Amino acid sequence: MSSNGMKVLIGTTKGVFLLSGGNERTGWDVRGPFCDGWPINHVVGDPKTGSLWAGGGGEWHGAGVWHSPDGGETWAVTRLTRGTMDEWAANDADFAKAIGWSGDPLPFGNEFSQIWSLGYAHGVLYAGTKPASLLESRDGGKSWTRVDALTRHPSAEAWHGGAAGLVLHTIVSDPSDPKKLWIGISAAGVFATEDGGASWERRNRLSNAEACHGHDHPAAPRDGEIGHCVHNMMLAPGDGDLLYQQNHHGVWRSSDGGRSWDDITEGLPSTFGFPICVHPRDPDTLWTIPLNGDSAGRFPPDASAAVWRSRDGGRSWQDMREGLPQNSCYFTVLRQAMARDAREPAGVYFGTNSGSVFGSLNEGTSWQEMARHLPTILSVEVVDRQS
């Protein structure tokens, strides 16, 4: 596999898969599964070095982060917590020998069960866990420390989990300032640091508290806040602090780094969805995939797939359907399963829980199925080493 060109990084319930399309973004080749079939919640890469990292685990394996220093050719895992396999191995010498179990203590014992999210910026690798905490590594994932100031946040005792548990699922870095970071926790909301993690501020306030009325869903806006069940969040390009968020009850925009949020859901067919994606150069272009509702099946409205695009910062929306299934479509696109590249025009990609990857090389105007019959897709990211 060439180290150059485009790779779409896919985390699934049965390991990592890589789609390689070369510099022309064509002839997509599927490779995998990697990471010994672990459930992988998120895969990220560093285009400068070719390093890839994959975070995941679960009840059987415990939590861990896999690393590939060579663009996916070879992988090794750093295990962080124990799983059921450790209990079995401790009581069965033959099983321990069969899996190569050493019995060495793991750095976080049984404090969390999974890595849910990863982020790499300014030479630091971050990981979000279930239950929610933030870890950081300054040696490429070999060793990890907890960001204690977030764990000790005054609101922490009141955090409660969403349907998937209490998870730190979104990590957003500022490309120009290594001390600025935003994270999303379901269902505790958005938190931000501007001092490298030494202190954290909770940022969920509605810009217009009077708009907060008439909702009876527990994740809906209330008490002057947008609702704490944030699903996904992304920083727009440019010098400002423009953020977009899809949460359990709408799509939101913040022009002040999350200190206040404006509802931009009007024009979409549903308030419910998981991913949000922003153009690499145009802060007013974004994409989302509305679903029909959290208790209505979580599939595209009318079972007809569409990616909705805005070219004006969420003031208006257009449904993009060409190449997507328009009948009997019941897939779900999960919170980390949508990404874009930085080419011209920008490519946009998403994966489904039915194992398909769709891509658009014209910023969402038309779509093609790039891969199918993969396991349930949990995340999609892009790494691009142009030659």
C-alpha positions as CSV (number, residue, x, y, z in Angstrom):
1,M,0.0,0.0,0.0
2,S,1.5,3.3,-1.0
3,S,2.2,5.8,1.7
4,N,1.0,8.6,-0.5
5,G,-2.5,9.6,-1.6
6,M,-5.9,9.6,0.1
7,K,-6.9,7.1,2.7
8,V,-10.4,6.9,4.3
9,L,-10.0,5.5,7.8
10,I,-12.9,3.4,8.9
11,G,-13.6,2.2,12.5
12,T,-16.0,-0.7,12.7
13,T,-17.3,-3.2,15.2
14,K,-14.8,-5.7,13.7
15,G,-11.6,-3.7,13.4
16,V,-10.1,-1.0,11.1
17,F,-10.6,-0.9,7.4
18,L,-8.7,1.4,5.0
19,L,-10.0,2.7,1.7
20,S,-7.2,3.9,-0.6
21,G,-7.9,6.1,-3.6
22,G,-4.5,7.5,-4.5
23,N,-4.0,11.1,-5.5
24,E,-6.9,10.9,-8.0
25,R,-9.4,9.7,-5.4
26,T,-10.5,6.9,-7.7
27,G,-10.3,3.1,-7.9
28,W,-10.9,2.7,-4.1
29,D,-9.2,-0.3,-2.7
30,V,-10.5,-1.8,0.6
31,R,-8.1,-3.4,3.1
32,G,-8.7,-4.9,6.5
33,P,-9.7,-5.8,9.0
34,F,-6.8,-4.6,11.1
35,C,-6.4,-4.5,14.9
36,D,-7.2,-8.1,15.5
37,G,-10.9,-7.5,15.0
38,W,-11.3,-5.3,18.1
39,P,-14.3,-3.0,18.1
40,I,-12.8,0.3,17.0
41,N,-14.7,3.5,17.7
42,H,-12.4,6.0,16.1
43,V,-9.4,6.1,13.8
44,V,-7.2,9.2,13.2
45,G,-4.0,9.9,11.3
46,D,-1.1,12.3,11.0
47,P,-0.5,13.1,7.3
48,K,3.0,14.4,8.0
49,T,4.3,11.1,9.3
50,G,1.8,8.5,8.1
51,S,1.1,7.4,11.7
52,L,-2.4,6.1,12.3
53,W,-4.1,5.5,15.7
54,A,-7.3,3.5,16.4
55,G,-9.1,3.6,19.7
56,G,-11.7,1.1,21.0
57,G,-12.2,-2.0,23.0
58,G,-15.0,-3.2,25.2
59,E,-16.0,-5.6,27.8
60,W,-13.9,-8.5,26.5
61,H,-10.7,-6.7,25.5
62,G,-10.8,-3.7,27.9
63,A,-9.8,-0.4,26.4
64,G,-6.8,0.3,24.2
65,V,-5.2,2.4,21.5
66,W,-3.6,0.7,18.4
67,H,-0.8,2.5,16.5
68,S,0.5,2.0,13.0
69,P,3.7,4.0,12.2
70,D,3.6,3.1,8.5
71,G,0.2,4.1,7.2
72,G,-1.6,0.9,8.2
73,E,0.9,-1.8,7.2
74,T,1.7,-2.9,10.8
75,W,-0.2,-2.3,14.0
76,A,0.5,-2.7,17.7
77,V,-1.8,-2.1,20.7
78,T,-1.2,-0.3,24.0
79,R,-3.8,-1.7,26.4
80,L,-5.1,0.7,29.0
81,T,-7.7,-1.2,31.1
82,R,-8.6,-4.8,31.8
83,G,-11.3,-6.8,30.2
84,T,-13.0,-10.2,30.7
85,M,-10.1,-11.9,28.8
86,D,-7.8,-10.9,31.6
87,E,-10.0,-12.5,34.2
88,W,-10.1,-15.7,32.1
89,A,-6.4,-15.7,31.6
90,A,-5.7,-15.2,35.2
91,N,-7.5,-18.4,36.0
92,D,-6.6,-20.5,33.0
93,A,-2.9,-21.0,32.2
94,D,-3.6,-22.6,28.8
95,F,-5.8,-19.7,27.7
96,A,-3.2,-17.2,29.0
97,K,-0.5,-19.0,26.9
98,A,-2.8,-19.1,23.8
99,I,-3.4,-15.4,23.8
100,G,0.1,-14.4,24.9
101,W,-1.2,-12.9,28.2
102,S,1.6,-11.5,30.4
103,G,-0.4,-10.6,33.5
104,D,1.4,-7.2,33.7
105,P,-0.7,-4.5,35.4
106,L,-2.4,-2.1,33.1
107,P,-2.1,1.7,33.7
108,F,-5.8,2.4,34.4
109,G,-6.9,-0.9,35.9
110,N,-10.6,-1.2,35.2
111,E,-11.5,2.5,35.4
112,F,-13.0,2.7,31.9
113,S,-14.2,0.2,29.3
114,Q,-13.5,1.8,25.9
115,I,-11.7,4.5,24.0
116,W,-14.5,6.4,22.2
117,S,-12.7,9.2,20.5
118,L,-9.2,10.3,19.4
119,G,-7.7,13.7,18.4
120,Y,-4.2,14.5,17.3
121,A,-2.9,18.1,17.3
122,H,0.4,20.0,18.0
123,G,2.2,16.7,18.7
124,V,-0.3,15.6,21.4
125,L,-2.6,12.6,21.1
126,Y,-5.9,12.8,23.0
127,A,-8.4,10.1,23.8
128,G,-11.9,10.2,25.2
129,T,-13.2,7.3,27.3
130,K,-16.3,5.6,28.5
131,P,-17.2,6.5,31.2
132,A,-16.2,10.0,30.3
133,S,-12.7,11.3,30.9
134,L,-9.9,12.7,28.8
135,L,-6.5,11.2,28.4
136,E,-3.4,12.7,26.7
137,S,-0.2,11.2,25.3
138,R,2.9,13.1,24.4
139,D,4.9,10.1,23.0
140,G,2.6,9.0,20.2
141,G,0.3,6.8,22.3
142,K,2.9,4.8,24.2
143,S,2.0,6.3,27.6
144,W,-1.0,8.2,28.8
145,T,-2.1,10.5,31.6
146,R,-5.5,11.7,32.6
147,V,-6.5,15.3,32.3
148,D,-7.5,15.6,35.9
149,A,-9.0,19.1,35.7
150,L,-11.8,17.9,33.5
151,T,-12.5,14.9,35.7
152,R,-12.7,17.2,38.7
153,H,-15.0,19.7,37.0
154,P,-17.5,21.1,39.6
155,S,-20.4,19.7,37.4
156,A,-18.9,16.2,37.1
157,E,-21.1,14.6,39.9
158,A,-24.2,15.7,37.9
159,W,-23.1,14.2,34.6
160,H,-25.3,11.4,33.3
161,G,-25.1,9.1,30.3
162,G,-27.1,9.0,27.2
163,A,-28.3,5.8,25.5
164,A,-24.8,4.7,24.9
165,G,-23.6,5.6,28.4
166,L,-21.5,8.5,29.6
167,V,-19.0,8.9,26.8
168,L,-16.5,11.6,25.7
169,H,-17.0,11.2,22.0
170,T,-15.8,14.5,20.4
171,I,-12.4,16.2,20.6
172,V,-11.9,19.4,18.7
173,S,-8.6,21.2,18.6
174,D,-7.6,24.7,17.4
175,P,-5.0,24.4,14.6
176,S,-3.4,27.7,15.5
177,D,-3.4,27.5,19.4
178,P,-2.3,24.3,21.2
179,K,-3.8,25.5,24.4
180,K,-7.4,25.6,23.1
181,L,-9.5,22.4,23.0
182,W,-13.2,21.6,23.0
183,I,-14.8,18.3,23.9
184,G,-18.3,16.9,23.8
185,I,-19.7,14.5,26.4
186,S,-23.1,12.8,26.2
187,A,-25.0,13.8,28.1
188,A,-23.0,16.5,29.9
189,G,-22.5,18.9,27.0
190,V,-19.7,21.0,25.6
191,F,-16.5,21.9,27.6
192,A,-13.6,24.1,26.6
193,T,-10.1,24.9,27.8
194,E,-7.9,27.8,26.7
195,D,-5.0,26.9,29.0
196,G,-4.0,23.5,27.8
197,G,-6.4,21.6,30.0
198,A,-5.5,23.2,33.3
199,S,-9.1,24.5,33.6
200,W,-12.4,23.9,31.8
201,E,-15.5,25.9,31.2
202,R,-18.9,24.4,30.4
203,R,-20.4,26.0,27.3
204,N,-24.0,25.1,26.5
205,R,-25.8,28.5,26.8
206,L,-28.5,29.5,24.4
207,S,-27.9,32.8,22.7
208,N,-31.6,33.5,23.1
209,A,-33.0,32.0,26.3
210,E,-36.5,33.0,25.4
211,A,-36.4,30.4,22.6
212,C,-36.2,27.7,25.2
213,H,-39.8,26.7,25.6
214,G,-42.4,24.2,24.6
215,H,-40.2,21.1,24.6
216,D,-40.8,18.0,26.7
217,H,-38.0,15.8,25.6
218,P,-35.3,15.4,28.2
219,A,-32.6,16.3,25.7
220,A,-34.4,19.4,24.4
221,P,-33.4,23.0,25.2
222,R,-34.3,24.2,28.7
223,D,-33.1,26.4,31.5
224,G,-31.4,28.7,29.0
225,E,-29.2,25.9,27.6
226,I,-29.3,24.0,24.3
227,G,-29.4,20.5,26.0
228,H,-26.5,18.5,27.1
229,C,-26.7,15.6,24.7
230,V,-24.3,16.9,22.2
231,H,-23.7,14.3,19.4
232,N,-20.9,15.8,17.3
233,M,-19.1,19.2,16.9
234,M,-16.6,20.7,14.5
235,L,-14.6,23.9,14.3
236,A,-15.0,26.0,11.1
237,P,-11.9,27.2,9.3
238,G,-10.6,30.7,9.8
239,D,-9.3,32.8,12.6
240,G,-12.4,32.9,14.7
241,D,-14.1,30.6,17.2
242,L,-16.9,29.4,14.9
243,L,-18.3,26.0,15.9
244,Y,-21.1,23.9,14.6
245,Q,-22.9,21.2,16.6
246,Q,-25.4,18.5,16.0
247,N,-27.0,17.5,19.2
248,H,-30.0,15.3,20.2
249,H,-32.4,18.2,19.5
250,G,-31.1,20.2,16.6
251,V,-28.2,21.8,14.7
252,W,-26.5,24.7,16.4
253,R,-23.9,27.4,15.5
254,S,-21.7,29.3,17.9
255,S,-19.6,32.3,16.8
256,D,-17.9,32.7,20.2
257,G,-16.3,29.4,20.9
258,G,-19.4,27.8,22.4
259,R,-20.1,30.6,24.9
260,S,-23.5,31.0,23.2
261,W,-25.4,28.9,20.6
262,D,-27.9,29.8,17.9
263,D,-30.4,27.3,16.6
264,I,-30.0,26.7,12.8
265,T,-32.2,23.7,12.5
266,E,-35.0,25.5,10.5
267,G,-35.2,24.0,7.0
268,L,-34.1,20.5,8.0
269,P,-36.6,17.7,8.1
270,S,-35.7,16.6,11.6
271,T,-34.1,17.9,14.8
272,F,-32.4,14.6,15.3
273,G,-29.1,13.3,13.8
274,F,-25.6,12.4,14.7
275,P,-22.7,13.9,12.5
276,I,-21.9,17.4,11.5
277,C,-19.1,18.3,8.9
278,V,-17.7,21.6,7.9
279,H,-15.9,22.6,4.7
280,P,-12.1,22.8,5.0
281,R,-11.9,26.4,3.6
282,D,-15.4,27.9,3.6
283,P,-16.8,28.5,7.2
284,D,-20.3,28.8,5.9
285,T,-20.5,25.5,4.1
286,L,-21.5,22.5,6.2
287,W,-23.2,19.1,5.9
288,T,-25.4,17.0,8.1
289,I,-27.5,13.8,7.8
290,P,-30.9,14.2,9.6
291,L,-32.6,11.0,10.8
292,N,-36.3,10.6,11.5
293,G,-36.0,10.8,15.3
294,D,-34.5,9.0,18.3
295,S,-37.6,6.9,19.0
296,A,-38.8,6.5,15.4
297,G,-36.2,4.2,14.1
298,R,-33.2,6.5,13.5
299,F,-33.2,6.2,9.8
300,P,-33.5,8.8,7.0
301,P,-36.9,10.5,6.9
302,D,-39.3,8.6,4.6
303,A,-36.6,6.0,4.2
304,S,-35.0,8.2,1.5
305,A,-31.4,9.1,2.1
306,A,-30.1,12.6,1.8
307,V,-27.1,14.7,2.9
308,W,-28.3,18.2,3.7
309,R,-25.9,21.0,2.8
310,S,-25.8,24.7,3.7
311,R,-23.8,27.3,1.9
312,D,-24.7,30.2,4.2
313,G,-23.9,29.0,7.7
314,G,-27.1,27.2,8.3
315,R,-29.5,30.0,7.3
316,S,-30.8,27.7,4.5
317,W,-30.5,24.0,3.6
318,Q,-30.6,21.9,0.5
319,D,-31.0,18.1,0.3
320,M,-28.4,16.4,-1.8
321,R,-29.7,13.0,-3.0
322,E,-28.1,12.1,-6.3
323,G,-26.5,8.6,-6.0
324,L,-28.0,7.9,-2.6
325,P,-30.7,5.2,-2.0
326,Q,-34.2,6.8,-2.3
327,N,-36.4,3.8,-1.4
328,S,-36.4,1.5,1.6
329,C,-33.3,3.0,3.1
330,Y,-33.1,2.3,6.8
331,F,-29.5,2.8,7.7
332,T,-28.1,5.0,10.5
333,V,-25.1,7.3,10.2
334,L,-23.4,7.5,13.6
335,R,-21.8,10.6,15.3
336,Q,-18.2,10.1,14.1
337,A,-19.0,8.5,10.7
338,M,-18.8,11.6,8.5
339,A,-15.6,13.4,7.3
340,R,-14.2,15.5,4.5
341,D,-10.9,16.0,2.8
342,A,-9.1,19.2,2.0
343,R,-8.9,18.8,-1.8
344,E,-10.4,21.2,-4.4
345,P,-13.3,20.6,-4.6
346,A,-13.7,19.1,-1.2
347,G,-14.6,15.4,-0.9
348,V,-17.2,14.3,1.7
349,Y,-17.5,10.8,3.0
350,F,-19.9,8.9,5.4
351,G,-20.3,5.4,6.6
352,T,-23.5,3.5,7.6
353,N,-24.4,1.0,10.2
354,S,-25.3,-1.3,7.3
355,G,-21.6,-1.4,6.2
356,S,-21.5,1.0,3.2
357,V,-19.2,4.0,2.6
358,F,-20.5,6.8,0.4
359,G,-18.4,9.5,-1.0
360,S,-18.9,12.8,-2.9
361,L,-16.0,14.4,-4.8
362,N,-18.1,17.5,-5.6
363,E,-18.9,18.8,-2.1
364,G,-22.1,16.8,-1.8
365,T,-23.8,17.4,-5.1
366,S,-23.6,13.7,-6.1
367,W,-22.6,10.5,-4.4
368,Q,-21.2,7.1,-5.1
369,E,-21.0,4.0,-3.0
370,M,-17.2,3.4,-2.4
371,A,-17.5,0.2,-0.3
372,R,-20.2,-2.1,0.9
373,H,-20.8,-5.1,3.2
374,L,-18.4,-3.9,5.8
375,P,-19.2,-4.4,9.5
376,T,-21.2,-1.7,11.3
377,I,-19.3,1.5,10.7
378,L,-18.6,3.6,13.8
379,S,-16.3,6.3,12.4
380,V,-14.9,7.8,9.2
381,E,-11.9,10.1,8.9
382,V,-9.6,11.1,6.1
383,V,-5.8,11.3,6.0
384,D,-4.1,12.7,2.9
385,R,-0.5,12.5,2.0
386,Q,-0.4,14.1,-1.4
387,S,2.7,13.3,-3.5
